[in-house]
Amino acid sequence: MGQYLKRTDPSFLSKAFGFAALSDTIRAYPELTSKQESGTGLWVNLRAAGERASPGQTSDSL
């Protein structure tokens, strides 16, 4: 995801949105899910319709 953003918008910075890292930015959006896989980076998807994270639940725990 980070490499894609760098190619499509080289000026993108998570810090401009108040987050230290891209993964923190993604976790802030409840309509997104993320999965960290060893050696492949961070995979991001839209949450399925009707699927909601419960309060305090991160996308990594789904």
Buried (B, 14 or more C-beta within 10 A) or exposed (E): BEEEBEEEEEEBEBEEEEBEEBBEBBBEEEEBBBEEEEEEEBEBEEBEEEEEBEEEEEBEEE
